[in-house]
């Protein structure tokens, strides 16, 4: 008895660009150039994702510092609001409001040279300076405008966050 083996895939032919082996099987696989192109594309994609992550980390760090500065300013303002209206820490640091223009007062309120700070009482977090200025009788008589400033250095540039509050003399003291 004679046994004849049938090919595993009868009628199968190789595409014209793929050579057949001696056994009639098609050569399959990737060429070296195809593999190099695939690796190059993968590397470019990974580098793009890494760059995106580095940028996101920098943005998160900046957002954290801005949030910390805003929180410090709000906490300082709340601490100042707890003080009595005539407390020496709320005495005017800016010249008479009656003779100054609004622009002059705005500049004077932002001047760190005339400001007070909590350095001796509360301490300040590293990298932040917290201070405030006060104008009496502005915008109205028997009011104090308080500007809290938090200054920080971001990559060599000084950045400042300012919060303003107008405090009125209590009615019981008028």
C-alpha positions in Angstrom: 0.0 0.0 0.0 1.3 3.4 -0.9 0.6 6.4 1.4 0.4 9.8 -0.2 0.7 12.8 2.0 -1.6 15.7 1.2 -0.2 19.3 1.7 -1.5 20.9 4.9 -3.0 23.8 2.9 -3.9 22.5 -0.5 -4.0 25.1 -3.3 -2.0 27.6 -1.2 0.3 29.8 -3.1 2.8 32.3 -1.9 2.4 36.0 -2.8 4.7 37.0 -5.5 7.0 39.0 -3.2 7.5 36.1 -0.8 9.8 33.3 -2.0 8.8 29.7 -1.3 11.1 27.3 0.4 12.1 23.9 -1.0 9.2 22.3 0.9 6.7 24.7 -0.8 6.1 26.8 2.3 6.0 30.6 2.2 8.6 32.5 4.1 6.9 34.7 6.7 8.2 37.4 9.0 9.4 40.9 9.1 12.4 42.4 7.4 15.1 44.1 9.5 14.0 47.5 8.0 10.4 47.0 9.1 11.5 46.1 12.6 13.8 49.2 12.8 10.9 51.5 11.6 8.6 50.0 14.2 11.1 50.5 17.0 11.8 54.1 15.9 8.1 54.9 15.9 7.7 53.3 19.3 10.6 55.3 20.7 9.2 58.6 19.4 5.9 57.8 21.0 7.5 57.0 24.4 9.6 60.2 24.3 6.5 62.3 23.5 4.7 60.7 26.5 7.7 61.3 28.7 7.9 65.0 27.7 4.2 65.4 28.4 4.6 63.9 31.9 7.5 66.2 32.7 5.5 69.2 31.6 2.5 68.1 33.7 4.8 67.7 36.8 6.1 71.2 36.3 2.5 72.5 36.0 1.4 70.7 39.1 4.4 72.1 41.1 3.5 75.6 40.0 -0.2 75.1 40.9 0.9 73.8 44.3 3.0 76.9 45.0 0.2 79.2 43.9 -2.3 77.4 46.1 0.2 77.5 49.1 0.7 81.3 48.6 -3.1 81.9 48.3 -3.7 79.8 51.5 -1.0 81.8 53.3 -2.6 85.1 52.3 -6.1 84.0 53.3 -4.8 82.6 56.7 -2.9 85.8 57.4 -6.0 87.9 56.4 -8.2 85.9 58.8 -5.7 86.3 61.6 -5.6 90.1 61.0 -9.4 90.2 61.0 -9.4 88.6 64.5 -7.4 91.6 65.9 -9.2 94.5 67.5 -9.7 97.5 65.1 -7.2 99.6 66.9 -4.5 96.9 67.3 -1.0 98.3 66.6 -0.5 95.6 64.0 -3.3 97.2 62.0 -1.9 100.8 62.3 -1.4 102.6 59.0 1.7 101.7 57.0 0.7 103.9 54.1 0.6 107.8 54.2 -2.6 109.7 54.5 -5.3 108.4 52.2 -7.0 111.8 52.0 -4.2 113.3 50.0 -3.3 110.4 47.8 -4.8 109.2 44.6 -6.2 105.7 44.2 -3.2 104.7 41.9 -0.7 106.0 44.6 -2.5 104.0 47.3 -2.5 100.9 45.1 1.3 101.2 44.7 1.8 102.0 48.4 -0.3 99.0 49.4 2.0 96.7 47.3 5.2 98.2 48.7 7.1 95.6 50.7 9.4 98.2 52.2 6.6 99.7 54.4 4.9 96.4 55.2 4.6 94.5 58.4 5.1 90.7 58.7 4.5 87.8 61.0 8.2 86.7 61.0 8.6 87.0 64.7 5.2 85.5 65.7 4.3 82.7 63.3 7.4 82.1 61.1 7.1 81.7 57.3 7.3 78.6 55.1 10.5 78.3 53.2 10.4 80.2 49.9 7.5 82.5 50.8 7.4 86.0 52.3 4.1 87.1 53.9 3.5 90.7 54.8 0.7 93.3 54.7 0.1 97.1 54.4 -2.8 99.1 55.9 -4.4 102.3 54.7 -6.7 104.1 57.2 -9.9 105.9 56.2 -9.9 104.4 52.7 -12.2 104.0 50.9 -14.4 105.5 53.6 -13.9 107.2 56.9 -13.6 104.7 59.8 -12.5 101.9 57.5 -9.1 100.3 57.0 -8.0 98.7 53.7 -5.6 95.8 54.4 -3.6 94.2 51.6 -1.9 91.0 52.4 1.0 90.1 50.0 2.7 86.7 49.6 5.8 86.8 47.6 7.6 83.7 46.3 10.4 83.0 43.8 9.5 80.8 40.8 12.5 79.9 38.7 14.3 83.1 39.6 11.3 85.4 39.0 9.5 87.0 42.0 5.7 86.4 42.0 3.2 88.1 44.3 -0.3 87.2 45.3 -2.3 90.0 46.9 -5.6 89.8 48.9 -7.4 93.0 49.8 -9.9 93.5 52.6 -11.8 96.5 53.8 -12.5 96.5 57.5 -15.0 98.9 59.0 -14.8 100.1 62.6 -17.4 98.2 64.7 -20.6 100.1 65.1 -20.3 99.8 68.9 -17.1 102.0 68.7 -18.6 104.7 66.5 
